[in-house]
Every structure is written in C-alpha cells, then in structure tokens.
C-alpha cells in the first residue's frame, strides 16, 4: 500500500485536492483536523499545551486557535515549541491510520492501493515524512494564494505574513529520497482534476 503525503503552502489548495480524492473513494487523513481532535481529546497534549502557552489557551472543545496563531506567527520560538509538542501525538495518529487501514479496511476497489495524509508543513515533521512513499505538492501563484486568504477573511497584511512564514517550506529538495509530484492550482478546477487523475492513473 502506497502512503502519499499531500502538501503545499497556505492557500495553495490542499483541501480542495483532498476533497477530490475523497470523492474518488480514497482514504485521506486531514492532519490539521486530526490535530484539532487531539486538542480536544488527548489529555496529555492538553496538559503540555497548557504548561507552555498557559491555561488560557485551552477551551472545552480544544484550544483557542486565534491565541495560538497569534503567538506562533509572531514568535518563531513559540512555533518551534508548538511543533515539538504536537508532532509526536500527530505522528502516532498517522501511524495508526496507516496500520488500521492496512489491517482490514477496504473499499473493494483501486482506492485501496494507497492512503493519503494532507498536511501543510511536512518539512517540519521528519518522522512523519519517513512514513511516506511519495509527496504530492500542491502549488499556486502567490497572487492567487493571497487572494484566497483574503477571501477567507484574513487581512491582506496578515495573509502576506503567513505566506512569508511558510516560504520555502514545501520545496521538493526538502524531501530527499521521496518521489515528488506537483499539481498546479491556478484556479482552473478542471485542470486540477486532470492533473490529479493523471497521477492516479500512474499508480496502477
């Protein structure tokens, strides 16, 4: 079973590609969503978050995302610490996803030949990358990414700051030994689907 990572900088369109894969009956673990589940359900993770960021970072259903985002986008040390806290929990969840699927889940079709993990910054999670056979990078012009982020409700200055914070984090050279594929998301949804389907055909 192939284990494939879907990644790309903020606003590139990872979630769109993930949705296309699910529509084609592939199993896709959304790492961001899984982290939010862990924030809610993992007592160990909640304790570590409170110890570093303060009890005010916790809510009954997870964490105060706005507070955490403000801290990590303004302070590189806080970002590194957040990753050191969260990634071990996420790595275990991803490993369970792959092991669980391999142990018996089946769609009964070609979609059983691979599993996908969608995440923003694999380059900052080397232990997770070790689990993967291939990495598919979703790319988009920076102007398009900026427009998408502003459309989501971010100010232009905040959107630019977040783009800059992730600059270079999805460069292919950061993943030596992995097969790298690129999907360009320039806003033409049909073109994205065509690129995706071509990659899926190559898996056979």
C-alpha positions in Angstrom: 0.0 0.0 0.0 1.4 3.4 -1.0 1.5 6.1 1.6 1.3 9.5 0.0 1.5 13.0 1.5 -0.4 15.9 0.1 1.2 19.3 1.0 1.6 22.8 -0.1 1.9 26.3 1.3 -1.1 28.1 2.8 -3.8 28.9 0.2 -2.4 26.5 -2.4 -5.4 24.3 -2.4 -4.5 21.2 -0.4 -8.0 20.8 1.0 -9.5 21.0 -2.5 -7.3 18.2 -3.7 -8.1 16.2 -0.6 -11.8 16.6 -1.3 -11.3 15.4 -4.9 -9.5 12.3 -3.6 -12.3 11.6 -1.1 -14.8 11.9 -4.0 -12.9 9.2 -5.7 -13.2 7.0 -2.7 -9.6 7.4 -1.4 -8.9 7.5 2.3 -7.4 10.9 3.3 -6.4 11.9 6.8 -6.5 15.6 7.2 -3.6 16.3 9.6 -5.0 19.7 10.7 -8.4 18.3 11.5 -6.7 15.4 13.4 -4.7 17.9 15.4 -7.9 19.7 16.4 -9.4 16.3 17.5 -6.3 15.7 19.6 -6.5 19.1 21.2 -10.0 18.2 22.3 -9.5 14.5 23.2 -5.8 14.0 24.3 -5.3 14.7 28.0 -1.6 14.5 27.5 -1.5 17.0 24.7 -3.8 19.4 26.5 -1.5 19.3 29.6 1.6 20.1 27.5 -0.2 22.9 25.7 -1.3 24.5 29.0 2.1 24.1 30.5 3.7 26.2 27.7 1.0 28.5 26.4 -1.0 28.9 29.7 -4.3 27.5 30.8 -6.0 30.3 28.8 -5.1 28.5 25.6 -7.5 25.7 26.4 -11.2 25.6 25.6 -13.7 22.8 26.4 -13.6 21.7 22.8 -9.9 22.1 22.1 -7.7 25.2 22.1 -8.1 28.9 21.5 -6.8 28.8 17.9 -6.7 32.6 17.5 -4.5 32.9 20.6 -2.2 30.1 19.5 -2.0 31.5 15.9 -1.1 35.0 17.1 1.7 33.6 19.3 3.3 31.3 16.7 3.1 33.6 13.7 4.7 36.4 15.8 7.3 34.3 17.6 9.4 31.7 15.8 10.4 30.1 19.1 6.8 29.6 20.0 6.2 28.0 16.6 9.1 25.5 17.1 7.8 24.7 20.6 4.3 24.1 19.3 5.6 21.7 16.7 7.7 19.9 19.4 4.6 19.4 21.5 2.1 18.5 18.8 4.0 16.4 16.2 4.7 13.3 18.4 0.9 13.0 19.0 0.2 13.5 15.3 2.8 11.0 14.2 1.2 8.3 16.3 -2.2 9.2 14.9 -0.9 9.0 11.3 0.8 5.6 12.1 -2.4 4.3 13.5 -4.2 5.5 10.3 -1.9 3.6 8.0 -1.8 0.5 10.2 -5.5 0.4 10.7 -6.3 0.7 7.0 -3.7 -1.9 6.1 -5.1 -4.3 8.7 -8.5 -4.7 7.2 -10.4 -1.6 5.9 -11.3 -2.0 2.3 -13.4 0.0 -0.2 -13.2 -3.1 -2.5 -11.7 -1.1 -5.4 -8.5 0.5 -6.7 -8.6 3.2 -3.9 -7.3 0.5 -1.5 -3.9 0.7 -3.2 -2.9 3.9 -1.4 -3.7 6.2 1.5 -3.2 9.9 1.7 -2.2 12.3 4.5 -2.9 16.0 3.9 -0.7 18.4 5.9 0.7 21.9 5.5 4.3 21.5 6.5 5.8 18.0 6.2 9.3 19.6 6.1 8.9 20.3 9.8 7.8 16.8 10.6 10.6 14.5 9.6 9.3 11.5 11.5 6.0 11.7 9.6 7.8 12.1 6.3 9.7 8.8 7.0 6.3 7.0 6.8 5.6 8.3 3.3 6.4 6.8 -0.1 5.6 9.9 -2.2 4.8 13.6 -1.6 2.4 15.5 -3.9 3.0 19.2 -3.7 0.0 21.5 -4.5 1.3 24.8 -5.8 -0.3 28.0 -6.8 0.8 31.5 -7.8 1.4 33.7 -4.8 -1.1 36.3 -6.0 -3.8 33.6 -6.2 -2.9 32.3 -2.7 -3.1 35.9 -1.3 -6.5 36.4 -2.9 -7.8 33.2 -1.4 -6.6 34.0 2.1 -8.2 37.5 2.0 -11.4 35.9 0.7 -11.3 33.6 3.8 -11.4 36.7 6.0 -7.7 37.5 6.7 -6.4 41.0 6.3 -4.0 41.4 3.4 -1.1 42.1 5.8 -1.9 39.0 7.9 -2.2 36.9 4.8 1.2 38.2 3.5 2.8 37.5 6.9 1.5 33.9 6.9 2.7 33.3 3.3 6.1 34.6 4.2 6.3 32.5 7.3 5.9 29.3 5.2 8.1 30.4 2.2 10.2 27.6 1.0 8.7 25.1 3.5 7.4 22.8 0.7 10.4 22.9 -1.6 11.0 19.5 -3.3 14.6 19.4 -2.2 13.5 19.2 1.5 12.3 15.6 0.8 15.3 13.6 -0.4 14.6 10.1 -1.5 10.9 10.7 -2.0 9.1 10.6 -5.3 7.8 14.2 -5.7 4.8 15.1 -7.9 3.4 18.6 -8.4 -0.2 19.8 -9.0 -0.6 23.4 -10.1 -3.7 25.0 -8.8 -4.1 28.2 -10.8 -7.8 28.4 -10.1 -8.9 26.2 -13.1 -10.6 23.4 -11.2 -10.9 21.2 -14.3 -7.2 21.5 -14.9 -6.5 20.4 -11.2 -8.8 17.4 -11.7 -7.0 16.4 -14.9 -3.6 16.6 -13.2 -4.8 14.6 -10.2 -6.4 11.9 -12.4 -3.2 11.6 -14.4 -1.2 11.0 -11.2 -3.8 8.4 -10.0 -3.5 6.5 -13.3 0.2 6.3 -12.8 -0.3 4.5 -9.5 -1.7 1.4 -11.3 
